[in-house]
Structure formats: structure tokens, C-alpha cells
Amino acid sequence: MGNRLSKIYTRTGDDGSTGLGDGSRTGKDSARVTAYGTVDEANSAIGVVLAAPHVADGIRDLLTTVQHQLFDLGGELCIPGHAAIHGEDIDALERELDRYNADLPPLKDFILPAGGEAAARCHLARTIVRRAERETVALSRLEPVRGEAVRYLNRLSDLLFVLARVLARADGHGEVLWQHERRNAAR
């Protein structure tokens, strides 16, 4: 590891700028900082999922691996031109997605982001990952961003959706289906 932080505050960002991994400075509200900041937020949200009781060891291990990869992805977005997420990372997400989805019944209705504590936390993490994806796409319209970054976030949000379904069933709450006909029935 490079330099260790011995002092947490530096005062260099007091002017509204921040340092990127390549040594350049940019605004704290830049598209790049917004994208990697939301990746960091997604990583924290996955930590909140991991803090929930009754998360199976297999899911716990998978999400811990994802946290490491999100840290790598944040680094990739913080250092223009850097590559940290690769096709094999996306392939691994797809394999896990297929494995966990295989035992779930097909969806015929939309589900609400609920289903018990762990599932609800997972849904929240999923929506933050979706926002990180949107913000990374917005960055890619302004500056070069590797396609692997966007694809990784896209697959991760799908995986979190499937894991939320698994967690809802494992916790005994089950999935909460959207009742699209509820308004017509009430009239």
C-alpha cells in the first residue's frame, strides 16, 4: 500500500476541490467524484446488509467479495485511465446470479422492496448501485470510462435483486407483491 493516512484532515478540500488518484484536482461536485462517491455509498449499503441478522454464510462471503470489488471500482473511477474491474469479475457475478436465481420461482408480478430486514436492506443497496450505474454512465458521456465499470454495476444490481428475493424467503417473510389492481378494487 502507498502512503498511509496519519492525519485524516488535510484542509486541501476546503476550497471545494478534491484530489484524484492521479494527483490532479477536480471539483467535489464533478461527475467523476459523484460516480465514485456513489460506488462508495453502495459499498456502505452492502455493509448494512451484512450487519443484518440471519444472512447465510454463502451470501455473506459473496457480498464481502463484492465489497472488495466495489472498492477496486471506486479506485478505477478515481484514477482516470486505471483498470481494476475486468470481464472475469462480471462473469463471476453472472454465475452467482444464475446460481441464486435457479431456485426462485419466476416473477409474474413486481415485488415491493420489503420482505424482512435483510431483504429490505438488500433492496436499498440495489437502488444505490443502480444510481451508481446511472452516474457512471453520465460520467462516460463526459470522459472516458471503461465499459466494464458500467456492466459490473448493472450485473451487481441484478444480483442484489435476486439476493433480496432469496433473503426474503430465507427470513420467512416472503416477497411482497405489488397490488396493481388495488385501486380498481377499492372503487
Phi and psi in degrees as a GROMACS rama.xvg file:
@    title "Ramachandran Plot"
@    xaxis  label "Phi"
@    yaxis  label "Psi"
@TYPE xy
-73.0532  -136.568  GLY-2
-64.6737  138.163  ASN-3
-95.0517  146.898  ARG-4
-82.265  111.624  LEU-5
-96.4521  -20.013  SER-6
-132.223  125.019  LYS-7
-76.3378  -38.8162  ILE-8
-97.3043  140.49  TYR-9
-120.865  -19.1739  THR-10
70.977  -1.52637  ARG-11
-71.8528  -18.2542  THR-12
-96.575  5.3329  GLY-13
-64.2504  -18.2456  ASP-14
-90.2707  6.82565  ASP-15
89.9584  9.64693  GLY-16
-112.096  164.359  SER-17
-142.719  156.284  THR-18
-88.4049  136.068  GLY-19
-89.9324  168.49  LEU-20
-64.1114  -18.5154  GLY-21
-92.2749  5.35144  ASP-22
94.1444  -13.6788  GLY-23
-76.3758  166.219  SER-24
-119.002  149.126  ARG-25
-148.483  167.732  THR-26
-68.5534  144.068  GLY-27
-65.3367  -16.0527  LYS-28
-101.774  14.3859  ASP-29
-70.1493  159.111  SER-30
-60.0739  -36.1853  ALA-31
-65.0996  -47.6286  ARG-32
-65.8788  -38.6487  VAL-33
-60.9162  -43.9246  THR-34
-64.8607  -51.7298  ALA-35
-73.4271  -24.7815  TYR-36
-66.627  -37.5306  GLY-37
-74.5765  -30.775  THR-38
-61.5239  -41.7443  VAL-39
-62.6907  -42.3011  ASP-40
-62.108  -41.4546  GLU-41
-61.9556  -41.4325  ALA-42
-60.5297  -42.749  ASN-43
-64.2717  -39.2425  SER-44
-64.2204  -36.1734  ALA-45
-66.935  -35.5899  ILE-46
-59.3275  -36.2915  GLY-47
-67.3325  -37.7487  VAL-48
-60.3533  -46.4289  VAL-49
-64.473  -23.6712  LEU-50
-80.7425  -9.55434  ALA-51
-72.136  146.383  ALA-52
-70.7916  155.952  PRO-53
67.4594  33.1197  HIS-54
-92.3387  119.935  VAL-55
-58.6008  149.127  ALA-56
-57.1121  -38.9352  ASP-57
-62.422  -42.7  GLY-58
-69.4704  -40.0212  ILE-59
-59.0465  -45.9332  ARG-60
-64.348  -43.2758  ASP-61
-61.3146  -46.8099  LEU-62
-69.3619  -29.8244  LEU-63
-66.3534  -41.8061  THR-64
-59.9625  -44.1949  THR-65
-59.9727  -40.4051  VAL-66
-60.1687  -41.6518  GLN-67
-62.1553  -41.8643  HIS-68
-67.7654  -36.773  GLN-69
-65.99  -34.8625  LEU-70
-63.8681  -41.92  PHE-71
-60.9373  -44.1101  ASP-72
-63.8079  -41.2559  LEU-73
-58.0557  -40.2916  GLY-74
-64.2339  -40.3577  GLY-75
-60.9702  -42.462  GLU-76
-74.0704  -24.7478  LEU-77
-81.1905  -21.1566  CYS-78
-116.91  96.3293  ILE-79
-50.7642  129.417  PRO-80
89.2892  -7.33123  GLY-81
-80.8274  145.701  HIS-82
-119.895  121.156  ALA-83
-129.405  -25.4417  ALA-84
-104.224  133.99  ILE-85
-127.411  169.318  HIS-86
-54.2099  -37.1379  GLY-87
-67.0779  -27.4055  GLU-88
-67.6049  -40.1394  ASP-89
-68.8471  -42.4274  ILE-90
-58.7407  -40.9648  ASP-91
-64.2047  -40.7134  ALA-92
-61.3646  -42.5674  LEU-93
-63.7907  -39.0537  GLU-94
-62.9461  -43.6821  ARG-95
-66.8315  -39.3428  GLU-96
-58.974  -48.7834  LEU-97
-63.4062  -41.0633  ASP-98
-63.9181  -47.6208  ARG-99
-74.2917  -29.6395  TYR-100
-76.8529  -22.7498  ASN-101
-58.0915  -35.6048  ALA-102
-93.3914  -0.0299301  ASP-103
-89.4902  144.275  LEU-104
-68.9271  149.72  PRO-105
-60.9606  146.38  PRO-106
-83.0522  131.456  LEU-107
-112.633  -12.9791  LYS-108
-137.065  162.636  ASP-109
-72.4109  150.693  PHE-110
-113.026  150.027  ILE-111
-84.5799  151.166  LEU-112
-73.7565  82.7436  PRO-113
-150.833  -150.612  ALA-114
99.277  24.7162  GLY-115
105.721  168.003  GLY-116
-61.1731  -52.2978  GLU-117
-63.5195  -41.9028  ALA-118
-64.906  -43.8062  ALA-119
-63.2368  -40.2131  ALA-120
-63.6512  -38.6081  ARG-121
-66.5103  -39.1141  CYS-122
-62.4073  -40.2821  HIS-123
-63.0612  -44.3967  LEU-124
-60.0351  -39.9754  ALA-125
-59.9825  -43.2235  ARG-126
-69.9709  -31.9805  THR-127
-70.051  -39.0653  ILE-128
-62.9276  -40.0799  VAL-129
-60.6485  -40.728  ARG-130
-65.7456  -40.867  ARG-131
-59.8605  -38.4778  ALA-132
-63.7886  -46.8388  GLU-133
-60.5579  -41.5396  ARG-134
-71.8194  -30.9061  GLU-135
-70.5591  -37.8953  THR-136
-63.4567  -43.1284  VAL-137
-60.451  -41.3078  ALA-138
-61.522  -40.2873  LEU-139
-65.7844  -19.4324  SER-140
-78.9273  -15.6438  ARG-141
-107.195  -35.0032  LEU-142
-142.494  158.596  GLU-143
-63.2386  131.551  PRO-144
-136.627  132.939  VAL-145
-66.933  138.946  ARG-146
-59.8141  -27.826  GLY-147
-60.2571  -33.867  GLU-148
-62.7619  -46.9728  ALA-149
-67.9857  -44.3191  VAL-150
-62.536  -40.3397  ARG-151
-59.3659  -48.8506  TYR-152
-63.7298  -37.6938  LEU-153
-62.654  -47.6277  ASN-154
-67.1489  -36.5362  ARG-155
-64.2471  -40.9101  LEU-156
-64.4709  -37.7881  SER-157
-63.2224  -43.5372  ASP-158
-62.31  -42.9293  LEU-159
-64.1561  -34.105  LEU-160
-62.5439  -47.5508  PHE-161
-64.6243  -42.8308  VAL-162
-63.8  -35.2609  LEU-163
-61.616  -40.011  ALA-164
-64.2378  -43.5842  ARG-165
-62.6915  -45.574  VAL-166
-65.3715  -36.8742  LEU-167
-62.9324  -40.0623  ALA-168
-72.5101  -40.7757  ARG-169
-67.0424  -31.5461  ALA-170
-81.81  -6.99606  ASP-171
85.2744  -0.886044  GLY-172
-82.0999  -33.4332  HIS-173
73.9673  174.703  GLY-174
-86.697  146.125  GLU-175
-101.322  113.241  VAL-176
-82.464  141.588  LEU-177
-70.3076  127.9  TRP-178
-97.9329  84.6142  GLN-179
-69.424  -18.5831  HIS-180
-94.0726  4.16613  GLU-181
-61.8906  -35.1202  ARG-182
-71.5147  -40.311  ARG-183
-66.7773  -35.4485  ASN-184
-69.3425  -29.8919  ALA-185
-79.1313  -16.1377  ALA-186
